[in-house]
Amino acid sequence: MSAWLRARARPLVVYVFTALVLAVIAGPSLMRPSANNHFVHMADGWLDGRLEHEGKPPGYCDAKRRRAGKCRHHQYDDWAVLRTLELSDGRTVRAFPCRTKLCKDARKTERIETWYVTGQGWTSYPVGEARRKAETWYVSFPPGPAAMMLPAVAVWGLGTLDVLLTVLVAACIPVVLLGLLDRTRGVEEGRGMEHLVLVMALALGSPACFLGANGSVWFTAQVFGALALTAYLSCAWDLHRPAWAGLWLGIAVACRPTMALAVLFFGWEWWRRGRPLPALTRFVGPVLLIGSALMALNLARFDAPLEFGHRFLDIRWQSRIQQYGLFHPRYLLRNLQCMLWLLPKQAWPLKVSLHGSALWVLSPWVLLAFTVRGRFEQKWGLVITLLALMVPALLYQNSGQTQPTYRFAMLWLPVLVILLAHGSALRFKRLAVGLVVFSIAAQSFGAWMFVRKKGKLFVTDPLGWPFESEFDDG
């Protein structure tokens, strides 16, 4: 086989192999919509001319069905809701109730109820002044994945196979990463094989494995966001394609807003390459365009350009979110434990907390980060970007709960892989290959159990181990 043909066959082989492994893990769920296909519902609403969800969320258990014995409680996850209130003076507002203990006590003792009113903020009314008239449900997740799924939803509607789409997109991540590494390091002297080892470490030996094989709103958002981040890094490297870098960064932000911090890498490259104004202009254009579209959507739905809607999630954690916010130092220690030192309850057969296990337990190849050495021009740009992307995840109110391992690492793992490749971390070839092979086996098993036998993967007694106190927040 000629070198030209071999160079073009490698990405295809990587894509097909990754997609097949993820498809096997997904199993029967590959050919049916996931239970939490929020992005499909969002795209379907757009096609119908709606920004809100039509009616109640899937799995909503109303009083009539409850009395008939058809359901006992709601079966939906992470939908946002706004109540329309009619005030005594005839005005109507859209609002979400305060659920903190302080607000509950004030309602009983002072006869005051507090609501978060869109476009206005926290507002208190005497009990009885605001009457509930209606409620409107929304998908509060950023709309990037819904926009990319739109053509499929236009054809298949709510029957769109979101798990299959997630698998196909997840298989693109190692291909884009392989292209970046081959272009920037070359494939001579065994580097081509090193690149294959590293992209497989990310695709199948990291949380990407169970994220890609599962679909569902949370995992799909991370997969689409990780692909956009990887493509952005490839285009920003050496200011290779600044306009495309801006486009991919905008898409990444539309999937996971905290990925906006990855702009630091382009800033590093732009400064290092002499601050060329044309490159900056080409980069900023797509970013501003996508950012403006996101703010317009937020304004139309929630009366605030920076409000994506998680403030209005109908979940049990609203009490702590309202008291401390979505991001707060209070969550740091819990998230560090999930990422660094939360161990499985049982090694074999594997049993983990609902919060998963430390990243290095199922993906020990990440420990190669301690072997990075040498200098290269992008090193500190990558390090700064890596640390910046870690911060919001570590301050977030959710650990990524119900996961085999710390899934929010996918916000920055593509950056780490690039750093490992250019930092000669694979010079210990046997050790590196061994760690990657173990990681692929461990993550594949965790993903397989997550899809098929969650009850045997997670420790459920006590329910909240090791963070039982969280279940007393609401």
N, C-alpha and C positions, 0 to 999 in steps of 0.2 A: 504494500500500500504506500503510495507516495506521501511525502510529508504534507503536501497541500491537502490531500484527502483526509489524512489522519487528523490534522488540525481541526477540520470541520466535522469529523465524526465524533470527536471527544465530547463536545457539548450535547450532541444528540444522544449519545450513549448515557451520559450523566442524567439527562432529562428523563429518558425512558425508564432507566433503572430506578430513579427516585420515585417517579410517578407510580411504577408498578408496586414497589414496596409499600408506599403509602396507601395504595388502592387495596392491597391485600389486608393491611391492618384495618382499614375502614370497613372492609367486608360488605355485608348487606346494606349498611347505612349509606354506602356510596350511591345507591340507586333510589334513594328517597330523600325528601327534604328533611333537614334536621328539625328538632323540636324547637329550636330557637333561631329561626331563620329571619331575624329582624330586618336584615338588609334587603331581603327579597320583598318583604312587606313595604319597606320604605320606597324601593324602586317602583313597586306596583302602584303605590299611592301617587307618585309623580306622574306615572302614565295615565292615571285617572284624574289628574289635575288637583291632587290633594297634597298638603304638607303634613297632615295629621293622619293617624290610623283610623280606619273606618270601623266604628263600633268598639266593642271591648277587645282586649288582647286575646289571642288564642289561649285556651285553657282557663279562661275566666269562669269562676263558679258563682253564678248568681243565686239569689234566694230561691227562685222557682226550681232550678235544677237541684239545689241542695235539699229542698223539701221532698222532691221526687226521688231522692236517694241516688241520683246520677253522679254526684260529686260531693266531696266533703270539704274541700278547700281549693284555693287557686292553684293552677298548675303552670303559671307563667313566670318568667324570670326577667327582671330588669327592663320593665316598660315604664315610661314616664307618664305622669298624668297631671293635668291642670283642671281645677274646679272653677266653673263660672259662678261668681257670686253676684247676687242682686242686692244692692245696698238700700237702706231705708229711703234715701233721697232719689231712688230710681236709677242710679248709675249701675253699670255692671263692670266688674273687673275679673281678671283671670288670676288665680292664686293657688298656692300650695300650703297646706297647714303646717304650723310649727309642731314638732313632735318631741321636743326636749322635755325633761321632767319639770323644768322651771315653767314652761308654757302650760303644761298640764295642770300644775299646781295653781297657776294664776287663773285658769278657767274655773277651777273649783272654788277658790277662796275670794278672788276679786271679780269674778264673772266677766273676765276679759279673754277673748280668743285672738291669737296672733297668726297672721298669714304672711307668706312671702308673695307680694303682688308683682306681676311682671311689669317691668319698666318703672317700678316705684320702690321696691325693696320691702323690708319688714314693716308691717302695718298692723296695729291693734284695733279691734272693734269691741264694743260691748256685746255680750252674748245676745243674740237675737237680731242684731242690726244687719248682719250679712246672711242672706239665705242662699243655700246651695241650690242652684238651678240645673246644672248640667256638668258633665266632665268630658274632657277631651284627652285622648291617649296619643302618645308620640313615641317614636324611636329616637332616643336621645343620643345615640352613638353618632360620632362624626360620619359624614355621608360618603366618604371616599369609596369604600367597597360597594355601596349601593350604586354609585355612578358607574363603576366598572362592570357591575352585573347587569346594568340596564338593558343591553341588547338581548341577553339571555332571557331576562324577565319579560321583555316585549314579546318573545316567542312562546315561552312556556308558562308565564304567569306565576302564580303562587306554587305551582308544581316544579319550579326551577330547582335543579339538584345542586344545592349550595355546597354540600359536602364534596361532590365531584369537582365543582369549580375551585374549591379551596385546595384540593389535592393537586389540580393542574397548575394553579398559581404557585403553590409551595414548591413544586418541582422546578420552577423557573429560578428560584433563588440561587441554588448552587451553580446553575448555568451562567448567570450574570456574574457571580463571584469568580467562577473559573475564568471567564473572559477577562476580568480585571487583573487577576493574578498572572495569567499567561502574558497579557500585554505589558505589564509593568515589570515583571521579573524574567520573562522568557521561559522557555521549557527545556533549556539545555542543562546538562550535568545533573539530571535527576530532578530538577525543579518541577517539571511537568507532573511527575508522580507525587511530589509533595503537595502540589495544588489539589490533586484528586483526593488525597487523604484529608486535607483540610476542608474541602467543600462537602465531603461526605460526613465529616465530623459535625458540621453545622446542620446539614439536611436531615440526617438520620440519627446522629449521636448527641442531640441537644433537644430542648423543648420543642423545636420545630417539628419533630417527629409526631408527637401527639397533637400538636396544634394543627398540622397539615392534614392529619387523618381524621379529624373530628368535625370540621365545619363549626357551626354555631357562631353566634354573633361575636363573642369575645375572641375566639380563636381565629376566626376569619379576619377580623380587624387586624390582629397581630401579624398574620401571614401576609396580607396585602401590604401592610405598613413595612414589614421587613423587606419585601421585594422592592418597594419604592425606595427605601433607605439604601439598599445595596446598589440599585441602579444610579441613585444620586451620587454615591461615593465614587462609582466608576466614572461618571461624567465630570465630576468636580476634580478628580485627580489630575494634577498638572494643568488645570483649566481645560481639560480635554474637549468638553462640549458644554460651555457655560449655560446656553439656553436650555438644553436638555437637563442639566443639573437643576436649574430653577424649576422646570416642570416636575421633575421627580421629587424634589423636596416639597413642592406644593402638594403633590399627591400623598406623600408620606404624612404631612400635617393633616390632610383631609381624612387620613385613617387613624392617626394617633397624634393629637395636637402637640404633645410634648416633644415630638421629633423635630419641632422647629429649632431646637437647640443644636441640631446637626449643622445648622448654618455656620457654626464655628469652623468646620472643616473647610468650607469654601472660603471663608474669611482668611484662614491661614494660608491656603493656596494662592489666593489673590494677592495677599501681601508679599508672600515669598516670591511670586513671579513678577514683582515690580509694579503692582497695583494698576494694571491696564484698565482704563475706563470702558472700552468697548465690551470687554468680558463681563464687567460688573453690570453694565446696562442690559446685556442679553440675559444675564442671570436674574436680575431683579424683575424684569417684565413678567414672566410666567408666575413668579411668586406673588406679585401684587395682584395679578388677575385671579388666581385661585383663592388667595386670601380675601379678596373683595367678594367673591362669590360665596365663600363660607360665611362671612359676616352678614351678607344680605340674607342668606338662608336663616341664620340665627335670629336676625332682627325680625324677619317675617313670622317666625314660629314663636319666639320667646321675648320679643320686644327689647332685645339687647344684642349688640353685634358680637360680643364675646361669650355669650351664653349658649353652650351646646345642649343643655337640658338635663345633665346628670343631677342638678340640684333638685329636680322634680321626680326622681326615681321613686317608685312605689316599692320600697324595700325595707327590711327590718333594721338596716343600719342608718336610717335617716336621722335618728336621734344624735348619733355621734358626728355625722356629716354636718348637721346644723350647728352643733356645738363647737366643733373644731375645724370644719372645712374638709374639702376633698384632699387637700395636702396639708400636712402638719408634722412638726418634729415628734409629736406624740407617737406617730406610727413608725418611727425610724427603727427602734430596737426590734420590734416585731418583724419588720421586713428584713432587717439584717440577719435575724435568726433564720428566717425562711431561706434566705439566699446562701448563708455561710455555715450554720452549725445545727440546723434541724435534721436529726438523723432518723432513718426509718425505725419504726417500732419493731420490725422483724425483717431480717435480711432475706430469708428464703422459707416459704414463698414470700415475696416482697409485700410488706404492709407499711403504709405511710399514713401520716396525718392528712386530714382534709386539706391542709396547707402544703402538702407535698414534702419533699426532702431537699436538703441543701443541694445547690447546683452541682458541686464537685462530686457528690456521691454517685449520681447517675451519669454525669458528664465529666469524668476526671481529666479529660484532655484540656479543660480550661486551666489546669494547674501549670500547663506549659507557659502560661503568661509570666511565671517567675524565671523562665529561662531566656526571655527576650534580651538580646544584646545588640551592640553595634549601633551605628548612626545611619540614618537615612533622612532625607529632607522632609518627609511627611510624618516622621515619628511623633513629634510633639503635637502636631495637628490632630493626629489620631488619638493620642492619649487624652488631650483636652476634651475632644468630642466624646470619647468613651465615658469619661467621668461626668461630663455634663448630662449625658443621656441617662446615667444611673440615678442621678439625684431625684428627679420627679417620681420615679418608680419607688424609691426607698422612702419617700415622704407620702406616698399615696395611701388612702384609707383602706385599700383592698390589697391583700397579699397575692392575689391571683387565685384565691381559694377554689378548692376542688381541682387539684392538679397533681400529677405524679412528682413533678419537680418545679422549681421556681420559674414560671413561664414568662415573667416580665423581663427576664434576661434577653429575650429576643429583641428588645428595644436597642440593645447594644452589642449583641454577639457578632453580627457581621463586621463591626468595627474591630472587635478583638481578633477575629480570624485574619483580617488583613494585617493587623499588627504582628501576629504570630508569624505569618509568612515572611514579611519583610524584616522581622527581627531575628531570623535564623533559629526560631524555636524548634524546628524539625531537624536540627542537626543530630539530635539523639533519635535516630530513625527508628530503632527497634522499640524504644520506650514509647515514642509518639504513636507508632502504629498500634502497639498493644493497648494503649489508653483509648485510642479511637475505636478499635474493634470492641473493647469492653463497653464503651459508651453506646455504640450502635446496638449491641445486644441488650443492654440495660434499658435504654430509652424505647426500643422497639417492644420489649416486654411490657414496660409501663404503659405504652400507648395501646397495645393489644388488650391489656386488662382494663384500661380506661374505657375502651369502646365496648367491651363485651361483659366484663365482670367487675364493675365498680365496687360492688359490695365486698368483694374479696381483696380488693386493692387497698381500700381506705379503712383506717381504724375508726370505728363509730362509737366506741365505748371507752372513755367519755366522748360525747359528740364533738366537743370543740377542742379536744386535745391538740396542741398544748396551750391554747388561748381560750380556756373556758369562760373567762370573765367577759369576753366580747358578747356572749349570748345574753348577758344581763344588761346590755346597753339600751335596748329599745323599750 
